[in-house]
Amino acid sequence: MINIEDHIEKNITDLYDPGISLQRRRFLEQELEDLKMYQANHPEDPHDPTQFEIYCDQNPNALECRVYEN
């Protein structure tokens, strides 16, 4: 995806497809919720975040998300 808005629009479009599986629907609903939360937390940042960026946004104290500065 080019930016987060495009990603959100694609997920919404895909959710209206009656042929998607239940598992795919659950995944898209969760991803859409996560993207909207990320977008609300970073309104000035239009890039499409990775799953890792979303995870670290939701879990900033997780060991793999810590950033150490010298």
N, C-alpha and C positions, 0 to 999 in steps of 0.2 A: 504494500500500500504506500501511497505517496504521503498521506497525512492521516491524522486520527479521525478527521471528519469523514474521509472516504471510507475508512475501515468501519466506522459506525454505520454509515449508510449501507455498505455492503452487507453487514450483519443483519440489519433491519430488512433489507430486500430478501436475503436468504431465509429469514424466519417466515416470510409470507409464502414460501414455496411449500405446497402441500405434500410434496413427494420426499421431503427430507426425513431421515430416521429420527426416532425419539432421542437417541443418544446425541446426534448432531444438534438437534434443537436445544437440548439441555446445555451443551457446550457453548452454542452461540448465545444463549440467554445469559450464561455466566460471564462469557467474554464481553458481551455488550455492557453488562453491569460494571465490570472491572474497567472497561475503557471510559465509560461515562464518569466513574469515580476519579480515574487518573486525570481526565480532562478538567474536572472540577478543581482538583488539587493543583493543576498546572495550566491555568487558562492562557498563559502567554506562550506556551510551548506547543506548536502545531504538529510536531513530528509524530509518526506512528510508533508507539512504544513497543518494545519486545515484551514477551511474557516475563522475562527476568526483571525488567524495569518496573513492570506492574507489581510483581511480587515484592520487590524492594520498597516500592512506594507504600504498600500495605503492611510490610514487615520491616521497618527500618532498623530494628535491633537484631535482626537475624545475622548470624555469623558471616554468611556469605555476602551480606549487603553492607557490612561495615567498611568505612573508608578511613584510613589512617593517614594523617598528614605529619610531615616532619617539621 
